[in-house]
Structure formats: structure tokens, C-alpha cells
């Protein structure tokens, strides 16, 4: 994934450290996105928890909102760098869930 981003940057002549750092940021968000998706799969959109008073309550999974924010940030980085979403080989269904 990162190599695809770096190759696109090189083809555009964007070799300064600034661009590499933005690509690194994108990769950070990509890893974070995968963790958020895993959390949503595990807990669901809402989950039960016990509050400080020992009462069972239903809470919204904050990962849902964080996933939306993370995706927006990733798309903004790609747009700012004038890059397309990297393509990776394989047909791994877990990447699409």
C-alpha cells in the first residue's frame, strides 16, 4: 500500500520529506481504520456496558463515528497529494468489510 503511494508521488516529482510524511500519515490512518472496523465487527454499532453505578446500559460504539472521521481524513490526504486510492493485489474479502 505504502509503496503504491510512494510510486505515485515519485511519478509526480514529489520527493520532498513533506510528501513522504503525508504518505506515512495516510498509512497511520489506514491501520487505524482497520482497527476501528474490527472493533465495530466485535462490539457492533451499540454495545452493553456497566456504568459506574453498576447498572447495565447500552452505549454507542465511538468507533463508528471515528471511522467516518478517519475515512474523511484519508480521502483529504489523497486529494491534497493528488493521488488515487492505492490498489493492492489479491481479493482479500476482509479488506472490503
C-alpha positions as CSV (number, residue, x, y, z in Angstrom):
1,X,0.0,0.0,0.0
2,X,2.7,2.5,1.0
3,X,4.8,1.6,-1.9
4,X,1.9,2.4,-4.3
5,X,1.6,5.8,-2.7
6,X,5.3,6.5,-2.9
7,X,5.4,5.4,-6.5
8,X,2.6,7.8,-7.4
9,X,4.5,10.6,-5.6
10,X,7.7,9.8,-7.4
11,X,5.9,9.9,-10.8
12,X,4.6,13.3,-9.9
13,X,8.1,14.5,-8.9
14,X,7.0,14.9,-5.2
15,X,10.1,13.6,-3.5
16,X,10.4,16.1,-0.6
17,X,10.2,14.8,3.0
18,X,6.9,16.7,3.3
19,X,5.2,14.3,0.9
20,X,6.8,11.2,2.5
21,X,5.4,12.3,5.8
22,X,1.9,12.7,4.4
23,X,2.1,9.2,2.9
24,X,3.2,8.0,6.4
25,X,0.2,9.8,7.9
26,X,-2.1,8.1,5.4
27,X,-0.7,4.7,6.4
28,X,-1.3,5.5,10.1
29,X,-4.9,6.3,9.3
30,X,-5.2,3.1,7.2
31,X,-4.0,1.0,10.1
32,X,-6.4,2.9,12.5
33,X,-9.3,2.3,10.1
34,X,-8.7,-1.4,10.1
35,X,-8.7,-1.4,14.0
36,X,-11.9,0.6,14.0
37,X,-13.6,-1.8,11.6
38,X,-12.5,-4.7,13.8
39,X,-13.9,-3.0,16.9
40,X,-17.3,-2.4,15.2
41,X,-17.4,-6.0,14.0
42,X,-16.7,-7.2,17.5
43,X,-18.9,-4.9,19.5
44,X,-21.5,-3.8,16.9
45,X,-22.9,-0.3,16.5
46,X,-24.1,-0.3,20.0
47,X,-23.0,-2.4,22.9
48,X,-23.9,-3.1,26.6
49,X,-21.6,-1.9,29.3
50,X,-21.9,-1.4,33.1
51,X,-21.7,2.2,34.3
52,X,-20.1,3.4,37.5
53,X,-23.2,2.7,39.5
54,X,-23.2,-1.0,38.4
55,X,-26.2,-0.6,36.1
56,X,-26.1,-2.2,32.6
57,X,-26.5,0.4,29.9
58,X,-26.4,0.5,26.1
59,X,-23.7,2.7,24.6
60,X,-23.0,3.9,21.1
61,X,-19.7,2.5,19.8
62,X,-17.5,5.5,19.3
63,X,-15.6,3.6,16.6
64,X,-18.5,4.2,14.2
65,X,-18.0,8.0,14.4
66,X,-14.2,7.7,14.5
67,X,-14.3,5.5,11.3
68,X,-16.2,8.2,9.5
69,X,-13.7,10.9,10.6
70,X,-10.7,8.7,9.7
71,X,-12.1,7.9,6.2
72,X,-12.6,11.7,5.6
73,X,-9.1,12.4,6.7
74,X,-7.7,9.7,4.5
75,X,-9.5,11.0,1.5
76,X,-8.3,14.5,2.2
77,X,-4.7,13.4,2.3
78,X,-5.1,11.6,-1.0
79,X,-6.7,14.7,-2.6
80,X,-4.1,17.0,-1.2
81,X,-1.4,14.8,-2.7
82,X,-3.3,14.5,-5.9
83,X,-3.1,10.7,-5.5
84,X,-5.6,8.0,-6.2
85,X,-6.5,5.3,-3.7
86,X,-3.7,2.7,-3.8
87,X,-4.6,-0.6,-5.4
88,X,-3.3,-3.7,-3.7
89,X,-3.1,-7.2,-5.1
90,X,-5.3,-10.0,-4.1
91,X,-9.0,-10.3,-3.5
92,X,-9.0,-10.4,0.3
93,X,-12.6,-10.0,1.4
94,X,-11.6,-8.8,4.9
95,X,-10.2,-5.6,3.2
96,X,-13.7,-4.8,1.9
97,X,-15.8,-5.4,5.1
